[in-house]
């Protein structure tokens, strides 16, 4: 299955950088400059995802991207925020299909 080019929109992806405070507490930060991917992002749903994620499903999206897209788990995606801000969603799963990947995104809650 090929993805329709007219449905794909540009989104900024930023890699996760683990950091450590002076007291030893670890936290995650994001790259300053990300890269652009073309994706079709929709609300997540379905019986299988409801069984896997339960109540977290309300905070999730599904992104359809072409195969070969540079996207890995724990990357951040700027969906509803500007590309120069920190991402509002992170990649939790990226199972490949024959011609595309269906990436599960979960909201980053403060």
N, CA, C and O atoms as a Tinker XYZ file with bonds, in Angstrom:
   440  protein
     1  N      0.837000   -1.171000    0.000000    73     2
     2  CA     0.000000    0.000000    0.000000    64     1     3
     3  C      0.884000    1.238000    0.000000    63     2     4     5
     4  O      1.786000    1.365000    0.829000    81     3
     5  N      0.632000    2.123000   -0.905000    73     3     6
     6  CA     1.358000    3.385000   -0.964000    64     5     7
     7  C      0.535000    4.452000   -0.262000    63     6     8     9
     8  O     -0.695000    4.399000   -0.243000    81     7
     9  N      1.224000    5.408000    0.306000    73     7    10
    10  CA     0.539000    6.514000    0.966000    64     9    11
    11  C      0.269000    7.623000   -0.044000    63    10    12    13
    12  O      1.119000    7.922000   -0.883000    81    11
    13  N     -0.894000    8.223000    0.033000    73    11    14
    14  CA    -1.227000    9.328000   -0.869000    64    13    15
    15  C     -0.369000   10.538000   -0.538000    63    14    16    17
    16  O     -0.285000   10.953000    0.618000    81    15
    17  N      0.256000   11.091000   -1.541000    73    15    18
    18  CA     1.120000   12.246000   -1.333000    64    17    19
    19  C      0.329000   13.461000   -0.860000    63    18    20    21
    20  O      0.849000   14.274000   -0.096000    81    19
    21  N     -0.904000   13.595000   -1.296000    73    19    22
    22  CA    -1.688000   14.765000   -0.891000    64    21    23
    23  C     -2.084000   14.714000    0.585000    63    22    24    25
    24  O     -2.410000   15.748000    1.166000    81    23
    25  N     -2.061000   13.521000    1.203000    73    23    26
    26  CA    -2.408000   13.389000    2.616000    64    25    27
    27  C     -1.216000   13.606000    3.541000    63    26    28    29
    28  O     -1.395000   13.800000    4.743000    81    27
    29  N     -0.003000   13.575000    2.997000    73    27    30
    30  CA     1.200000   13.703000    3.819000    64    29    31
    31  C      1.483000   15.170000    4.114000    63    30    32    33
    32  O      1.390000   16.025000    3.234000    81    31
    33  N      1.831000   15.447000    5.371000    73    31    34
    34  CA     2.161000   16.802000    5.800000    64    33    35
    35  C      3.528000   16.781000    6.473000    63    34    36    37
    36  O      3.940000   15.745000    6.994000    81    35
    37  N      4.236000   17.906000    6.469000    73    35    38
    38  CA     5.561000   17.936000    7.103000    64    37    39
    39  C      5.457000   18.080000    8.626000    63    38    40    41
    40  O      4.670000   18.877000    9.136000    81    39
    41  N      6.263000   17.297000    9.334000    73    39    42
    42  CA     6.366000   17.362000   10.790000    64    41    43
    43  C      7.842000   17.326000   11.154000    63    42    44    45
    44  O      8.642000   16.701000   10.457000    81    43
    45  N      8.204000   17.990000   12.239000    73    43    46
    46  CA     9.586000   18.025000   12.696000    64    45    47
    47  C      9.809000   16.931000   13.732000    63    46    48    49
    48  O      9.023000   16.777000   14.667000    81    47
    49  N     10.900000   16.169000   13.555000    73    47    50
    50  CA    11.281000   15.103000   14.475000    64    49    51
    51  C     12.579000   15.505000   15.156000    63    50    52    53
    52  O     13.527000   15.930000   14.496000    81    51
    53  N     12.621000   15.372000   16.486000    73    51    54
    54  CA    13.817000   15.704000   17.256000    64    53    55
    55  C     14.237000   14.494000   18.074000    63    54    56    57
    56  O     13.401000   13.816000   18.672000    81    55
    57  N     15.527000   14.229000   18.095000    73    55    58
    58  CA    16.055000   13.107000   18.855000    64    57    59
    59  C     16.081000   13.407000   20.348000    63    58    60    61
    60  O     16.189000   14.562000   20.760000    81    59
    61  N     15.981000   12.358000   21.149000    73    59    62
    62  CA    16.005000   12.494000   22.611000    64    61    63
    63  C     17.446000   12.504000   23.085000    63    62    64    65
    64  O     18.271000   11.725000   22.609000    81    63
    65  N     17.743000   13.390000   24.024000    73    63    66
    66  CA    19.073000   13.471000   24.619000    64    65    67
    67  C     18.909000   13.265000   26.123000    63    66    68    69
    68  O     18.329000   14.120000   26.793000    81    67
    69  N     19.408000   12.143000   26.679000    73    67    70
    70  CA    19.336000   11.968000   28.136000    64    69    71
    71  C     20.350000   12.893000   28.815000    63    70    72    73
    72  O     21.514000   12.941000   28.418000    81    71
    73  N     19.911000   13.615000   29.825000    73    71    74
    74  CA    20.776000   14.542000   30.559000    64    73    75
    75  C     20.723000   14.215000   32.039000    63    74    76    77
    76  O     19.835000   13.502000   32.505000    81    75
    77  N     21.698000   14.754000   32.774000    73    75    78
    78  CA    21.793000   14.492000   34.201000    64    77    79
    79  C     22.062000   15.800000   34.936000    63    78    80    81
    80  O     22.914000   16.589000   34.528000    81    79
    81  N     21.323000   16.023000   36.032000    73    79    82
    82  CA    21.550000   17.192000   36.877000    64    81    83
    83  C     22.800000   16.990000   37.715000    63    82    84    85
    84  O     23.387000   15.908000   37.732000    81    83
    85  N     23.198000   18.046000   38.408000    73    83    86
    86  CA    24.378000   17.955000   39.270000    64    85    87
    87  C     24.148000   17.009000   40.445000    63    86    88    89
    88  O     25.106000   16.463000   40.994000    81    87
    89  N     22.887000   16.809000   40.839000    73    87    90
    90  CA    22.598000   15.894000   41.945000    64    89    91
    91  C     22.383000   14.452000   41.479000    63    90    92    93
    92  O     22.091000   13.580000   42.297000    81    91
    93  N     22.523000   14.191000   40.181000    73    91    94
    94  CA    22.424000   12.832000   39.656000    64    93    95
    95  C     21.063000   12.460000   39.104000    63    94    96    97
    96  O     20.881000   11.337000   38.635000    81    95
    97  N     20.107000   13.363000   39.145000    73    95    98
    98  CA    18.775000   13.101000   38.607000    64    97    99
    99  C     18.825000   13.156000   37.083000    63    98   100   101
   100  O     19.355000   14.106000   36.507000    81    99
   101  N     18.274000   12.138000   36.438000    73    99   102
   102  CA    18.272000   12.120000   34.975000    64   101   103
   103  C     16.941000   12.642000   34.445000    63   102   104   105
   104  O     15.894000   12.468000   35.069000    81   103
   105  N     17.003000   13.275000   33.299000    73   103   106
   106  CA    15.814000   13.763000   32.619000    64   105   107
   107  C     16.092000   13.753000   31.131000    63   106   108   109
   108  O     17.235000   13.571000   30.711000    81   107
   109  N     15.055000   13.948000   30.328000    73   107   110
   110  CA    15.236000   13.938000   28.881000    64   109   111
   111  C     15.114000   15.347000   28.328000    63   110   112   113
   112  O     14.288000   16.146000   28.769000    81   111
   113  N     15.952000   15.623000   27.359000    73   111   114
   114  CA    15.907000   16.885000   26.641000    64   113   115
   115  C     15.867000   16.541000   25.160000    63   114   116   117
   116  O     15.995000   15.373000   24.792000    81   115
   117  N     15.694000   17.529000   24.319000    73   115   118
   118  CA    15.526000   17.290000   22.890000    64   117   119
   119  C     16.564000   18.054000   22.097000    63   118   120   121
   120  O     17.051000   19.095000   22.539000    81   119
   121  N     16.905000   17.539000   20.925000    73   119   122
   122  CA    17.830000   18.227000   20.033000    64   121   123
   123  C     17.286000   19.609000   19.693000    63   122   124   125
   124  O     16.073000   19.811000   19.636000    81   123
   125  N     18.191000   20.557000   19.467000    73   123   126
   126  CA    17.766000   21.900000   19.068000    64   125   127
   127  C     17.185000   21.886000   17.657000    63   126   128   129
   128  O     16.110000   22.434000   17.412000    81   127
   129  N     17.902000   21.259000   16.741000    73   127   130
   130  CA    17.474000   21.190000   15.342000    64   129   131
   131  C     16.986000   19.780000   15.048000    63   130   132   133
   132  O     17.687000   18.808000   15.329000    81   131
   133  N     15.826000   19.664000   14.501000    73   131   134
   134  CA    15.297000   18.367000   14.115000    64   133   135
   135  C     15.339000   18.203000   12.608000    63   134   136   137
   136  O     15.893000   19.045000   11.901000    81   135
   137  N     14.759000   17.130000   12.122000    73   135   138
   138  CA    14.641000   16.935000   10.679000    64   137   139
   139  C     13.157000   16.777000   10.331000    63   138   140   141
   140  O     12.338000   16.414000   11.175000    81   139
   141  N     12.845000   17.052000    9.097000    73   139   142
   142  CA    11.462000   17.052000    8.620000    64   141   143
   143  C     11.117000   15.682000    8.033000    63   142   144   145
   144  O     11.894000   15.109000    7.269000    81   143
   145  N      9.942000   15.168000    8.402000    73   143   146
   146  CA     9.415000   13.952000    7.782000    64   145   147
   147  C      8.051000   14.286000    7.186000    63   146   148   149
   148  O      7.414000   15.266000    7.570000    81   147
   149  N      7.622000   13.469000    6.257000    73   147   150
   150  CA     6.284000   13.581000    5.677000    64   149   151
   151  C      5.440000   12.461000    6.286000    63   150   152   153
   152  O      5.813000   11.291000    6.200000    81   151
   153  N      4.311000   12.806000    6.899000    73   151   154
   154  CA     3.487000   11.804000    7.574000    64   153   155
   155  C      2.009000   12.172000    7.485000    63   154   156   157
   156  O      1.640000   13.330000    7.290000    81   155
   157  N      1.188000   11.151000    7.633000    73   155   158
   158  CA    -0.258000   11.310000    7.762000    64   157   159
   159  C     -0.585000   10.916000    9.200000    63   158   160   161
   160  O     -0.501000    9.740000    9.552000    81   159
   161  N     -0.954000   11.887000   10.030000    73   159   162
   162  CA    -1.198000   11.634000   11.449000    64   161   163
   163  C     -2.696000   11.663000   11.720000    63   162   164   165
   164  O     -3.404000   12.587000   11.318000    81   163
   165  N     -3.168000   10.602000   12.428000    73   163   166
   166  CA    -4.587000   10.434000   12.742000    64   165   167
   167  C     -4.727000   10.008000   14.197000    63   166   168   169
   168  O     -3.758000    9.529000   14.787000    81   167
   169  N     -5.905000   10.168000   14.791000    73   167   170
   170  CA    -6.116000    9.654000   16.148000    64   169   171
   171  C     -5.961000    8.134000   16.172000    63   170   172   173
   172  O     -6.380000    7.446000   15.241000    81   171
   173  N     -5.365000    7.626000   17.228000    73   171   174
   174  CA    -5.184000    6.181000   17.368000    64   173   175
   175  C     -6.492000    5.559000   17.837000    63   174   176   177
   176  O     -7.278000    6.193000   18.541000    81   175
   177  N     -6.714000    4.317000   17.440000    73   175   178
   178  CA    -7.929000    3.636000   17.860000    64   177   179
   179  C     -7.908000    2.185000   17.447000    63   178   180   181
   180  O     -6.949000    1.708000   16.840000    81   179
   181  N     -8.958000    1.499000   17.776000    73   179   182
   182  CA    -9.082000    0.093000   17.430000    64   181   183
   183  C     -9.008000   -0.800000   18.652000    63   182   184   185
   184  O     -8.518000   -0.395000   19.706000    81   183
   185  N     -9.498000   -2.009000   18.499000    73   183   186
   186  CA    -9.560000   -2.954000   19.608000    64   185   187
   187  C     -8.170000   -3.353000   20.100000    63   186   188   189
   188  O     -7.930000   -3.396000   21.306000    81   187
   189  N     -7.257000   -3.643000   19.177000    73   187   190
   190  CA    -5.919000   -4.077000   19.573000    64   189   191
   191  C     -5.188000   -2.988000   20.351000    63   190   192   193
   192  O     -4.590000   -3.263000   21.391000    81   191
   193  N     -5.233000   -1.759000   19.854000    73   191   194
   194  CA    -4.552000   -0.669000   20.560000    64   193   195
   195  C     -5.217000   -0.389000   21.903000    63   194   196   197
   196  O     -4.536000   -0.014000   22.858000    81   195
   197  N     -6.527000   -0.562000   21.992000    73   195   198
   198  CA    -7.218000   -0.374000   23.270000    64   197   199
   199  C     -6.758000   -1.413000   24.284000    63   198   200   201
   200  O     -6.609000   -1.100000   25.465000    81   199
   201  N     -6.533000   -2.645000   23.838000    73   199   202
   202  CA    -6.038000   -3.682000   24.736000    64   201   203
   203  C     -4.596000   -3.422000   25.139000    63   202   204   205
   204  O     -4.219000   -3.673000   26.284000    81   203
   205  N     -3.783000   -2.921000   24.212000    73   203   206
   206  CA    -2.368000   -2.685000   24.501000    64   205   207
   207  C     -2.159000   -1.482000   25.415000    63   206   208   209
   208  O     -1.375000   -1.555000   26.361000    81   207
   209  N     -2.851000   -0.378000   25.145000    73   207   210
   210  CA    -2.554000    0.871000   25.829000    64   209   211
   211  C     -3.602000    1.294000   26.854000    63   210   212   213
   212  O     -3.324000    2.164000   27.678000    81   211
   213  N     -4.780000    0.716000   26.830000    73   211   214
   214  CA    -5.806000    1.027000   27.825000    64   213   215
   215  C     -6.185000    2.500000   27.828000    63   214   216   217
   216  O     -6.521000    3.065000   26.788000    81   215
   217  N     -6.130000    3.117000   29.003000    73   215   218
   218  CA    -6.531000    4.518000   29.143000    64   217   219
   219  C     -5.558000    5.472000   28.463000    63   218   220   221
   220  O     -5.922000    6.609000   28.163000    81   219
   221  N     -4.330000    5.032000   28.216000    73   219   222
   222  CA    -3.348000    5.881000   27.531000    64   221   223
   223  C     -3.745000    6.151000   26.086000    63   222   224   225
   224  O     -3.227000    7.084000   25.471000    81   223
   225  N     -4.650000    5.356000   25.534000    73   223   226
   226  CA    -5.053000    5.498000   24.136000    64   225   227
   227  C     -5.642000    6.878000   23.844000    63   226   228   229
   228  O     -5.547000    7.365000   22.717000    81   227
   229  N     -6.240000    7.500000   24.835000    73   227   230
   230  CA    -6.817000    8.834000   24.640000    64   229   231
   231  C     -5.751000    9.879000   24.337000    63   230   232   233
   232  O     -6.060000   10.938000   23.790000    81   231
   233  N     -4.496000    9.590000   24.687000    73   231   234
   234  CA    -3.395000   10.530000   24.479000    64   233   235
   235  C     -2.487000   10.101000   23.333000    63   234   236   237
   236  O     -1.337000   10.534000   23.264000    81   235
   237  N     -2.985000    9.256000   22.435000    73   235   238
   238  CA    -2.136000    8.703000   21.386000    64   237   239
   239  C     -2.637000    9.050000   19.991000    63   238   240   241
   240  O     -3.824000    9.291000   19.769000    81   239
   241  N     -1.678000    9.067000   19.048000    73   239   242
   242  CA    -1.948000    9.275000   17.632000    64   241   243
   243  C     -1.242000    8.183000   16.842000    63   242   244   245
   244  O     -0.293000    7.574000   17.336000    81   243
   245  N     -1.696000    7.932000   15.624000    73   243   246
   246  CA    -1.028000    7.019000   14.696000    64   245   247
   247  C     -0.496000    7.839000   13.533000    63   246   248   249
   248  O     -1.216000    8.644000   12.943000    81   247
   249  N      0.778000    7.624000   13.210000    73   247   250
   250  CA     1.406000    8.338000   12.094000    64   249   251
   251  C      1.780000    7.322000   11.023000    63   250   252   253
   252  O      2.450000    6.330000   11.307000    81   251
   253  N      1.351000    7.570000    9.809000    73   251   254
   254  CA     1.686000    6.721000    8.673000    64   253   255
   255  C      2.821000    7.396000    7.914000    63   254   256   257
   256  O      2.663000    8.510000    7.415000    81   255
   257  N      3.974000    6.716000    7.827000    73   255   258
   258  CA     5.146000    7.278000    7.153000    64   257   259
   259  C      5.678000    6.269000    6.141000    63   258   260   261
   260  O      5.466000    5.065000    6.287000    81   259
   261  N      6.366000    6.759000    5.119000    73   259   262
   262  CA     6.964000    5.890000    4.108000    64   261   263
   263  C      8.095000    5.067000    4.726000    63   262   264   265
   264  O      8.713000    5.503000    5.697000    81   263
   265  N      8.371000    3.895000    4.180000    73   263   266
   266  CA     9.494000    3.080000    4.631000    64   265   267
   267  C     10.789000    3.835000    4.395000    63   266   268   269
   268  O     10.909000    4.605000    3.442000    81   267
   269  N     11.746000    3.609000    5.262000    73   267   270
   270  CA    13.028000    4.281000    5.128000    64   269   271
   271  C     13.085000    5.637000    5.798000    63   270   272   273
   272  O     14.111000    6.314000    5.731000    81   271
   273  N     12.007000    6.047000    6.443000    73   271   274
   274  CA    11.998000    7.321000    7.155000    64   273   275
   275  C     12.832000    7.188000    8.419000    63   274   276   277
   276  O     12.711000    6.206000    9.151000    81   275
   277  N     13.685000    8.184000    8.673000    73   275   278
   278  CA    14.568000    8.160000    9.841000    64   277   279
   279  C     13.764000    8.514000   11.088000    63   278   280   281
   280  O     13.663000    9.681000   11.469000    81   279
   281  N     13.195000    7.488000   11.717000    73   279   282
   282  CA    12.337000    7.671000   12.882000    64   281   283
   283  C     12.524000    6.464000   13.782000    63   282   284   285
   284  O     12.372000    5.329000   13.331000    81   283
   285  N     12.852000    6.691000   15.056000    73   283   286
   286  CA    13.059000    5.573000   15.977000    64   285   287
   287  C     12.324000    5.842000   17.289000    63   286   288   289
   288  O     11.892000    6.963000   17.556000    81   287
   289  N     12.190000    4.801000   18.094000    73   287   290
   290  CA    11.497000    4.950000   19.367000    64   289   291
   291  C     12.214000    5.969000   20.233000    63   290   292   293
   292  O     13.436000    6.097000   20.168000    81   291
   293  N     11.474000    6.676000   21.023000    73   291   294
   294  CA    11.884000    7.763000   21.923000    64   293   295
   295  C     12.172000    9.077000   21.201000    63   294   296   297
   296  O     12.506000   10.056000   21.868000    81   295
   297  N     12.059000    9.148000   19.871000    73   295   298
   298  CA    12.173000   10.431000   19.177000    64   297   299
   299  C     10.949000   11.272000   19.514000    63   298   300   301
   300  O      9.882000   10.734000   19.809000    81   299
   301  N     11.101000   12.571000   19.470000    73   299   302
   302  CA     9.991000   13.484000   19.701000    64   301   303
   303  C      9.477000   14.043000   18.389000    63   302   304   305
   304  O     10.263000   14.292000   17.475000    81   303
   305  N      8.174000   14.244000   18.282000    73   303   306
   306  CA     7.560000   14.772000   17.065000    64   305   307
   307  C      6.754000   16.019000   17.424000    63   306   308   309
   308  O      5.951000   16.003000   18.357000    81   307
   309  N      6.974000   17.087000   16.682000    73   307   310
   310  CA     6.225000   18.336000   16.876000    64   309   311
   311  C      4.959000   18.264000   16.026000    63   310   312   313
   312  O      5.001000   18.516000   14.821000    81   311
   313  N      3.839000   17.922000   16.650000    73   311   314
   314  CA     2.572000   17.778000   15.931000    64   313   315
   315  C      1.758000   19.062000   16.027000    63   314   316   317
   316  O      1.391000   19.642000   15.005000    81   315
   317  N      1.475000   19.508000   17.241000    73   315   318
   318  CA     0.644000   20.695000   17.441000    64   317   319
   319  C      1.438000   21.893000   17.951000    63   318   320   321
   320  O      0.847000   22.909000   18.316000    81   319
   321  N      2.761000   21.793000   17.982000    73   319   322
   322  CA     3.608000   22.911000   18.419000    64   321   323
   323  C      4.513000   23.328000   17.271000    63   322   324   325
   324  O      4.678000   22.590000   16.300000    81   323
   325  N      5.093000   24.504000   17.387000    73   323   326
   326  CA     6.002000   25.012000   16.354000    64   325   327
   327  C      7.290000   24.188000   16.336000    63   326   328   329
   328  O      7.674000   23.634000   17.366000    81   327
   329  N      7.962000   24.097000   15.188000    73   327   330
   330  CA     9.189000   23.298000   15.085000    64   329   331
   331  C     10.332000   23.768000   15.981000    63   330   332   333
   332  O     11.239000   22.986000   16.265000    81   331
   333  N     10.317000   25.022000   16.434000    73   331   334
   334  CA    11.400000   25.502000   17.290000    64   333   335
   335  C     11.135000   25.234000   18.773000    63   334   336   337
   336  O     11.982000   25.555000   19.608000    81   335
   337  N      9.982000   24.656000   19.123000    73   335   338
   338  CA     9.661000   24.318000   20.506000    64   337   339
   339  C      9.966000   22.849000   20.774000    63   338   340   341
   340  O     10.285000   22.094000   19.856000    81   339
   341  N      9.864000   22.448000   22.052000    73   339   342
   342  CA    10.038000   21.040000   22.398000    64   341   343
   343  C      8.868000   20.234000   21.840000    63   342   344   345
   344  O      7.753000   20.749000   21.754000    81   343
   345  N      9.106000   18.971000   21.459000    73   343   346
   346  CA     8.037000   18.140000   20.884000    64   345   347
   347  C      6.893000   17.910000   21.867000    63   346   348   349
   348  O      7.089000   17.926000   23.082000    81   347
   349  N      5.704000   17.699000   21.325000    73   347   350
   350  CA     4.551000   17.408000   22.165000    64   349   351
   351  C      4.149000   15.937000   22.122000    63   350   352   353
   352  O      3.281000   15.519000   22.888000    81   351
   353  N      4.761000   15.141000   21.240000    73   351   354
   354  CA     4.511000   13.700000   21.168000    64   353   355
   355  C      5.834000   12.968000   21.035000    63   354   356   357
   356  O      6.798000   13.505000   20.489000    81   355
   357  N      5.877000   11.710000   21.548000    73   355   358
   358  CA     7.071000   10.884000   21.378000    64   357   359
   359  C      6.681000    9.548000   20.757000    63   358   360   361
   360  O      5.555000    9.077000   20.915000    81   359
   361  N      7.625000    8.952000   20.054000    73   359   362
   362  CA     7.402000    7.674000   19.380000    64   361   363
   363  C      7.495000    6.556000   20.415000    63   362   364   365
   364  O      8.493000    6.462000   21.129000    81   363
   365  N      6.467000    5.705000   20.508000    73   363   366
   366  CA     6.488000    4.579000   21.436000    64   365   367
   367  C      6.604000    3.242000   20.709000    63   366   368   369
   368  O      7.035000    2.258000   21.310000    81   367
   369  N      6.233000    3.183000   19.442000    73   367   370
   370  CA     6.356000    1.953000   18.659000    64   369   371
   371  C      6.393000    2.318000   17.179000    63   370   372   373
   372  O      5.738000    3.263000   16.739000    81   371
   373  N      7.176000    1.548000   16.421000    73   371   374
   374  CA     7.298000    1.815000   14.986000    64   373   375
   375  C      7.418000    0.510000   14.207000    63   374   376   377
   376  O      8.475000    0.229000   13.643000    81   375
   377  N      6.354000   -0.295000   14.166000    73   375   378
   378  CA     6.434000   -1.552000   13.420000    64   377   379
   379  C      6.418000   -1.309000   11.910000    63   378   380   381
   380  O      5.557000   -0.584000   11.415000    81   379
   381  N      7.355000   -1.904000   11.176000    73   379   382
   382  CA     7.395000   -1.693000    9.722000    64   381   383
   383  C      6.415000   -2.602000    8.988000    63   382   384   385
   384  O      6.161000   -3.730000    9.411000    81   383
   385  N      5.879000   -2.109000    7.904000    73   383   386
   386  CA     5.076000   -2.875000    6.972000    64   385   387
   387  C      5.867000   -2.955000    5.676000    63   386   388   389
   388  O      7.020000   -2.526000    5.640000    81   387
   389  N      5.290000   -3.485000    4.629000    73   387   390
   390  CA     6.051000   -3.672000    3.390000    64   389   391
   391  C      6.460000   -2.356000    2.744000    63   390   392   393
   392  O      7.604000   -2.228000    2.306000    81   391
   393  N      5.571000   -1.381000    2.669000    73   391   394
   394  CA     5.907000   -0.131000    1.987000    64   393   395
   395  C      5.794000    1.095000    2.885000    63   394   396   397
   396  O      6.074000    2.208000    2.441000    81   395
   397  N      5.386000    0.908000    4.150000    73   395   398
   398  CA     5.253000    2.042000    5.061000    64   397   399
   399  C      5.355000    1.554000    6.498000    63   398   400   401
   400  O      5.445000    0.352000    6.745000    81   399
   401  N      5.340000    2.477000    7.437000    73   399   402
   402  CA     5.327000    2.154000    8.861000    64   401   403
   403  C      4.148000    2.862000    9.511000    63   402   404   405
   404  O      3.787000    3.975000    9.129000    81   403
   405  N      3.560000    2.206000   10.488000    73   403   406
   406  CA     2.495000    2.814000   11.283000    64   405   407
   407  C      3.097000    3.083000   12.659000    63   406   408   409
   408  O      3.287000    2.162000   13.453000    81   407
   409  N      3.390000    4.336000   12.929000    73   407   410
   410  CA     4.109000    4.736000   14.131000    64   409   411
   411  C      3.110000    5.179000   15.195000    63   410   412   413
   412  O      2.225000    5.991000   14.926000    81   411
   413  N      3.256000    4.640000   16.406000    73   411   414
   414  CA     2.401000    5.043000   17.523000    64   413   415
   415  C      3.069000    6.195000   18.261000    63   414   416   417
   416  O      4.223000    6.094000   18.678000    81   415
   417  N      2.330000    7.290000   18.417000    73   415   418
   418  CA     2.829000    8.475000   19.110000    64   417   419
   419  C      2.033000    8.674000   20.390000    63   418   420   421
   420  O      0.808000    8.546000   20.393000    81   419
   421  N      2.735000    8.989000   21.483000    73   419   422
   422  CA     2.068000    9.250000   22.758000    64   421   423
   423  C      2.368000   10.676000   23.191000    63   422   424   425
   424  O      3.496000   11.148000   23.047000    81   423
   425  N      1.366000   11.362000   23.717000    73   423   426
   426  CA     1.533000   12.745000   24.159000    64   425   427
   427  C      2.536000   12.805000   25.301000    63   426   428   429
   428  O      2.544000   11.951000   26.187000    81   427
   429  N      3.378000   13.826000   25.263000    73   427   430
   430  CA     4.320000   14.079000   26.350000    64   429   431
   431  C      3.599000   14.994000   27.322000    63   430   432   433
   432  O      3.339000   16.160000   27.025000    81   431
   433  N      3.282000   14.453000   28.479000    73   431   434
   434  CA     2.555000   15.239000   29.476000    64   433   435
   435  C      3.546000   15.826000   30.472000    63   434   436   437
   436  O      4.460000   15.135000   30.924000    81   435
   437  N      3.369000   17.094000   30.814000    73   435   438
   438  CA     4.318000   17.734000   31.747000    64   437   439
   439  C      4.244000   17.184000   33.142000    63   438   440
   440  O      4.982000   17.629000   34.021000    81   439
